[in-house]
């Protein structure tokens, strides 16, 4: 009997993976910048690359040239030109946009980033992905003279910060970086509003104001949750962690603990839910598109604490990271310890987590086979992509993970 030819199954590449590895091979289609970027010190920049189909992959960048550099960035993958026009039209309602040459768009973005870096401010974390939509920042790009700051000094617009405490912290950081009186602010804060004890470093993702009564009550009711978290559909070896965490952590905090424990890079979206996709409530960072379903379907991860959901031992939940590769983690509450703990701690674990954007569990299996076999037809491709020709799937450094977690808890204090 003749053998049947089996079609090769090619895993679908996620948008993030495509952008990382192929976006720069697409030609620049058009670039847009808000018209009054020089006088306002704030630039909306869009860079569009064209697919063979005529669709566009677009990077959006909000650049504060007065102080903070790249405040926000996003991407739109493989959209049709009509959709892009609608995006520009929506921006045009507040900021008139003009078409420009790529070199100007590039220089505005990187000038803002460089200026902010000197002041101690880093670009929005999503830039780790969206910078691949831009050309490499090297000598091949003509350097233009882009003025940053205001009259030679940083300018902070504190009215753009909703939280006055955060605005005060930002001003305190600038005072310590460039000296009092060496920057401008558009409003005067009340006398003695700034506290000299503000830390040089802070992260608003972990910043929550507690009054003493609430904090005392919170700690009084705190227990220690012992979780076992297993990465589904990953074998040889299985990848799992046993973690102790305080029960008062929010699900956003828990997300960051899991990112550290599994060695993820925190470059994708996430959600928690009872059984994964199709189950509710979904605990996530709620955006404007979710507000309509908030009461029935969604819970805000910044406002929901572990003890709001986990109430008994053996209870299960699911954490999904990266909605392209769909890394699904099965969470089991193994034990509830009555003792109070503050610092998350990984007690035990196994296996190295997959590299980001490798195509999900099945793509990861192909990656492991190819990277370890020089004769594999995909070996060269994965070697160039991964950067080395070896991946130790069994590697797991417990001490290194807990050292990273100890730094995390300092941000919570």
For each residue, the residues with C-beta under 8 A, 3 or more apart:
1:
2:
3:
4:
5:
6:
7:
8:
9:
10:
11: 359 360 362 363 366
12: 359
13: 17 18 359
14: 17 18 322 324 325 357 359
15: 18 19 75 77 78 324
16: 19 20 129 267 268 322 324 356 357
17: 13 14 20 21 324 325 357 358 359
18: 13 14 15 21 22 23 57 77
19: 15 16 22 23 57 75 77 129 130 132 133
20: 16 17 23 129 132 357
21: 17 18 385
22: 18 19 25 26
23: 18 19 20 26 49 57 132 133
24: 132 133 135 136
25: 22
26: 22 23 49 50 51 57
27: 49 50
28: 31 47 48 49 50 102 135
29: 48 49 50 56
30: 48 99
31: 28 45 46 47 48 99 100 101 102 104 105
32: 44 45 46 88 97 98 99 100 105
33: 37 43 44 45 46 97 98 100 104 105 108
34: 37 40 42 43 44 45 91 95 96 97 98
35: 95 96 97 98
36: 39 40 95 96
37: 33 34 40 41 42 43 44 63 65 108
38: 41 147
39: 36
40: 34 36 37 43
41: 37 38 64 65 66 150 155
42: 34 37 62 63 64 65 66
43: 33 34 37 40 61 62 63 65 108 112
44: 32 33 34 37 60 61 62 63 91 95 97
45: 31 32 33 34 60 61 62 63 105 108 109
46: 31 32 33 58 59 60 61 84 87 88 97 105
47: 28 31 58 59 61 102 105 133 134
48: 28 29 30 31 56 57 58 84
49: 23 26 27 28 29 56 57 58 133
50: 26 27 28 29 54 55 56
51: 26 54 55 56 57 78
52:
53: 78
54: 50 51 80 81
55: 50 51 78 79 80 81
56: 29 48 49 50 51 76 78 79 80 81 84
57: 18 19 23 26 48 49 51 75 76 77 78 79 133
58: 46 47 48 49 75 76 79 84 87 133
59: 46 47 73 74 75 130 133 134
60: 44 45 46 73 74 75 76 87 130
61: 43 44 45 46 47 70 72 73 109 130
62: 42 43 44 45 70 71 72 73
63: 37 42 43 44 45 69 70 71 108 109 112 113
64: 41 42 67 68 69 70 71 112 116
65: 37 41 42 43 108 111 112 115 146 147 148 149
66: 41 42 148 149 150 154 155 156 157
67: 64 115 116 119 121 149 154 155 156 174 183
68: 64 71 116 121 156
69: 63 64 112 113 114 115 116 117 121 122 123
70: 61 62 63 64 73 109 112 113 116 123 124 127
71: 62 63 64 68 124
72: 61 62 124 126
73: 59 60 61 62 70 123 124 126 127 130
74: 59 60 126 130
75: 15 19 57 58 59 60 129 130 133
76: 56 57 58 60 79 83 84 87
77: 15 18 19 57
78: 15 51 53 55 56 57
79: 55 56 57 58 76 83 84
80: 54 55 56 83 84
81: 54 55 56 84 85
82: 85 86
83: 76 79 80 86 87
84: 46 48 56 58 76 79 80 81 87 88
85: 81 82 88 89
86: 82 83 89 90
87: 46 58 60 76 83 84 90 91
88: 32 46 84 85 91 92 97
89: 85 86 92 93
90: 86 87 93
91: 34 44 87 88 94 95 97
92: 88 89 95 96 97
93: 89 90
94: 91
95: 34 35 36 44 91 92
96: 34 35 36 92
97: 32 33 34 35 44 46 88 91 92
98: 32 33 34 35
99: 30 31 32
100: 31 32 33 104 105
101: 31 104 105
102: 28 31 47 105 106 135
103: 106 107 141 142 144
104: 31 33 100 101 107 108 144
105: 31 32 33 45 46 47 100 101 102 108 109
106: 102 103 109 110 134 135 137 141
107: 103 104 110 111 141 142 143 144 146
108: 33 37 43 45 63 65 104 105 111 112 146
109: 45 61 63 70 105 106 112 113 134
110: 106 107 113 114 137
111: 65 107 108 114 115 144 146 148
112: 43 63 64 65 69 70 108 109 115 116 146 148
113: 63 69 70 109 110 116 117 123 127
114: 69 110 111 117 118
115: 65 67 69 111 112 118 119 148 149
116: 64 67 68 69 70 112 113 119 121 122 123
117: 69 113 114 120 121 122
118: 114 115
119: 67 115 116 154 174 177 178
120: 117 173 177 200
121: 67 68 69 116 117
122: 69 116 117 125
123: 69 70 73 113 116 127
124: 70 71 72 73 127
125: 122 128 266 267
126: 72 73 74 129 130 267
127: 70 73 113 123 124 130 131
128: 125 131 265 267
129: 16 19 20 75 126 132 267
130: 19 59 60 61 73 74 75 126 127 133 134
131: 127 128 134
132: 19 20 23 24 129
133: 19 23 24 47 49 57 58 59 75 130
134: 47 59 106 109 130 131 137
135: 24 28 102 106 140 141
136: 24 140 141
137: 106 110 134 141
138: 141
139:
140: 135 136
141: 103 106 107 135 136 137 138
142: 103 107
143: 107
144: 103 104 107 111
145:
146: 65 107 108 111 112
147: 38 65
148: 65 66 111 112 115
149: 65 66 67 115 152 153 154 155
150: 41 66 153 154 155 184
151: 184
152: 149
153: 149 150 178 182 183 184
154: 66 67 119 149 150 174 178 182 183 184
155: 41 66 67 149 150 183 184 185 186
156: 66 67 68 167 170 171 174 183 184 185 186
157: 66 160 185 186
158: 161 164 167 170 171 185 186 187 189
159: 186 187
160: 157
161: 158 164 166 167 170
162: 166
163: 166 167 204
164: 158 161 167 168 189 193
165: 168 169 209
166: 161 162 163 169 170 204 207
167: 156 158 161 163 164 170 171 189
168: 164 165 171 172 189 193 194 195 198
169: 165 166 172 173 198 202
170: 156 158 161 166 167 173 174
171: 156 158 167 168 174 175 185 189 194
172: 168 169 175 176 194 195 196 198
173: 120 169 170 176 177 198 200
174: 67 119 154 156 170 171 177 178 183
175: 171 172 178 179 180 183 194
176: 172 173 200
177: 119 120 173 174
178: 119 153 154 174 175 182 183
179: 175 182
180: 175
181:
182: 153 154 178 179
183: 67 153 154 155 156 174 175 178
184: 150 151 153 154 155 156
185: 155 156 157 158 171 188 189
186: 155 156 157 158 159
187: 158 159
188: 185
189: 158 164 167 168 171 185 193 194
190: 193
191:
192:
193: 164 168 189 190
194: 168 171 172 175 189 198
195: 168 172 198
196: 172
197:
198: 168 169 172 173 194 195 202
199: 202
200: 120 173 176
201:
202: 169 198 199 207 411
203: 206 207 411
204: 163 166 207
205: 252 256
206: 203 253 256 408 411 412
207: 166 202 203 204
208:
209: 165
210: 214 215 218
211: 214 215
212: 215 216
213: 216 217
214: 210 211 217 218
215: 210 211 212 218 219
216: 212 213 219 220
217: 213 214 220 221
218: 210 214 215 221 222 248
219: 215 216 222 248 340
220: 216 217
221: 217 218 247 248 307
222: 218 219 246 247 248 307 340
223: 246 247 307 336 337 338 339 340
224: 244 245 246 247 336 337 338 339 340 341
225: 244 245 246 247 306 310 333 335 336 337
226: 242 243 244 333 334 335 336 337 347
227: 242 243 245 331 332 333 334
228: 240 241 242 243 331 332 334
229: 240 241 242 243 258 261 262 319 329 330 331 332
230: 238 239 240 329 330 332
231: 234 238 239 240 262 327 328 329 351 353
232: 328 329 330 361
233: 328 361 362
234: 231 238 239 351 354 361 364
235: 238
236: 368 393
237: 350 351 393 394
238: 230 231 234 235 350 351
239: 230 231 234 262 350 351 352 353 354
240: 228 229 230 231 349 350 351
241: 228 229 261 262 346 348 349
242: 226 227 228 229 334 346 347 348 349
243: 226 227 228 229 257 261 344 345 346 347
244: 224 225 226 337 341 344 345 346 347
245: 224 225 227 249 254 257 306 341 344 345
246: 222 223 224 225 249 340 341 342 344
247: 221 222 223 224 225 305 306 307 310 336
248: 218 219 221 222 305 306 307
249: 245 246 253 254 257 305 306 344
250: 253 254 301 302 303 304 305 306
251: 254 255 272 283 299 301 302 304 305 306 309
252: 205 255 256 285 301 302
253: 206 249 250 256 257 412
254: 245 249 250 251 257 258 272 306
255: 251 252 258 259 270 272 301 319
256: 205 206 252 253 259 260 266 408
257: 243 245 249 253 254 260 261 344 405 408
258: 229 254 255 261 262 264 319 321 329
259: 255 256 262 264 265 266 321
260: 256 257 263 401 404 405 408
261: 229 241 243 257 258 344 346 349 401 405
262: 229 231 239 241 258 259 329 353
263: 260 352 353 401
264: 258 259 321 327 353 356
265: 128 259 356
266: 125 256 259
267: 16 125 126 128 129 356
268: 16 321 322 323 324 325 356
269: 284 285 321 322 323
270: 255 284 319 320 321 322
271: 282 283 284 319 320
272: 251 254 255 282 283 284 301 309 317 318 319 320 331
273: 276 277 279 280 281 282 283 317 318 320
274: 279 280 281 316 317 318
275: 278 279 318
276: 273 279 318 320 328
277: 273 320
278: 275
279: 273 274 275 276 282 318
280: 273 274 296 297 298
281: 273 274 297 298 299
282: 271 272 273 279 297 298 299
283: 251 271 272 273 298 299 300 301 304 309
284: 269 270 271 272 290 298 299 300 301
285: 252 269 300 301 302
286: 290 291 294 298 299 300 301
287: 290 291
288: 291
289:
290: 284 286 287 293 294 297 298
291: 286 287 288 294
292:
293: 290 296 297 298
294: 286 290 291 297 298 299 300
295:
296: 280 293
297: 280 281 282 290 293 294
298: 280 281 282 283 284 286 290 293 294
299: 251 281 282 283 284 286 294 303 304
300: 283 284 285 286 294 303 304
301: 250 251 252 255 272 283 284 285 286 304
302: 250 251 252 285
303: 250 299 300
304: 250 251 283 299 300 301 308 309
305: 247 248 249 250 251 308 309
306: 225 245 247 248 249 250 251 254 309 310
307: 221 222 223 247 248 310 311
308: 304 305
309: 251 272 283 304 305 306 317
310: 225 247 306 307 315 317 333
311: 307 315
312: 315 333 336
313: 333 334 335 336
314: 332 333 334
315: 310 311 312 332 333
316: 274 330 331 332 333
317: 272 273 274 309 310 331 333
318: 272 273 274 275 276 279 328 329 330 331
319: 229 255 258 270 271 272 328 329 331
320: 270 271 272 273 276 277 323 326 327 328 329
321: 258 259 264 268 269 270 327 329
322: 14 16 268 269 270 325 326 327 356 357
323: 268 269 320 326
324: 14 15 16 17 268 357 360
325: 14 17 268 322 356 357 358 359 360 363
326: 320 322 323 360
327: 231 264 320 321 322 354 360 361
328: 231 232 233 276 318 319 320
329: 229 230 231 232 258 262 318 319 320 321
330: 229 230 232 316 318
331: 227 228 229 272 316 317 318 319
332: 227 228 229 230 314 315 316
333: 225 226 227 310 312 313 314 315 316 317 336
334: 226 227 228 242 313 314
335: 225 226 313
336: 223 224 225 226 247 312 313 333
337: 223 224 225 226 244 341
338: 223 224
339: 223 224
340: 219 222 223 224 246
341: 224 244 245 246 337 345
342: 246 409
343: 405 406 409
344: 243 244 245 246 249 257 261 405 408 409
345: 243 244 245 341 402 405
346: 241 242 243 244 261 349 398 401 402 405
347: 226 242 243 244
348: 241 242 398
349: 240 241 242 261 346 396 398 401
350: 237 238 239 240 394 396
351: 231 234 237 238 239 240 393 394 396
352: 239 263 391 392 393 394 395 396
353: 231 239 262 263 264
354: 234 239 327 358 361 364 367
355: 358 364 367 386 391
356: 16 264 265 267 268 322 325
357: 14 16 17 20 322 324 325
358: 17 325 354 355 363 364 367
359: 11 12 13 14 17 325 362 363 364 366 367
360: 11 324 325 326 327 363 364
361: 232 233 234 327 354 364 365
362: 11 233 359 365 366
363: 11 325 358 359 360 366 367
364: 234 354 355 358 359 360 361 367 368
365: 361 362 368 369
366: 11 359 362 363 369 370 378
367: 354 355 358 359 363 364 370 371 382 386 391
368: 236 364 365 371 372 391 393
369: 365 366 372 373 376
370: 366 367 373 376 377 378 379 381 382
371: 367 368 379 382 383 386 389 390 391
372: 368 369 390 391
373: 369 370 376 379
374: 379 389
375: 379
376: 369 370 373 379
377: 370
378: 366 370 381 382
379: 370 371 373 374 375 376 382 383 389
380: 383 384
381: 370 378 384 385
382: 367 370 371 378 379 385 386
383: 371 379 380 386 387 388 389
384: 380 381 387
385: 21 381 382
386: 355 367 371 382 383 389 391
387: 383 384
388: 383 391
389: 371 374 379 383 386
390: 371 372
391: 352 355 367 368 371 372 386 388
392: 352 395
393: 236 237 351 352 368
394: 237 350 351 352
395: 352 392
396: 349 350 351 352 401
397: 400 401
398: 346 348 349 401 402
399: 402 403
400: 397 403 404
401: 260 261 263 346 349 396 397 398 404 405
402: 345 346 398 399 405 406
403: 399 400 406 407
404: 260 400 401 407 408
405: 257 260 261 343 344 345 346 401 402 408 409
406: 343 402 403 409 410
407: 403 404 410 411
408: 206 256 257 260 344 404 405 411 412
409: 342 343 344 405 406 412 413
410: 406 407 413
411: 202 203 206 407 408
412: 206 253 408 409
413: 409 410
